[in-house]
Amino acid sequence: MISERSLSWYSDAKARRQEAEQEKSNKERDARMKHGKRYKEFMNKKPETPRYDKSKGVRALHKGQWGYMKDKKFTPD
């Protein structure tokens, strides 16, 4: 006899798998529309992390000026 708990787990797992597949296809379609034939390069590209320098901080834009943000303080270039 199959319990409702096992059926709900199956349907939840199936829904999660379908959502993941849908998200992947949406991402691929968006890249294809934006970049054309070169979309695979952009699909495999790793996202860049913000540049961080221990002495200066994170590169940031504040009030139209570029500079560095460290310890919640902005220093313009």
C-alpha positions, 0 to 999 in steps of 0.5 A: 500500500502506498502512503500519501507521504510517499506520493507527495514526496514523488510529486514534489521531487518531480516538480522540482526537477521540472522547475530546474529543467524549465529554468535551464531551458529559459536561461539557454533560450535567453542566451541564444536570443541575446548572443546568437550562434555564440550562446554556448560560450556565454552559457559556459562562462562562469560569473565574475566575482567583484574585484577585492583588494585587501588594502583598498576594498571592493570596486564601487560606483557611488554618486556617479564616481568610481572608487573603492568601498571598505568598512562602509566607507567610500574612497573615490579614485 
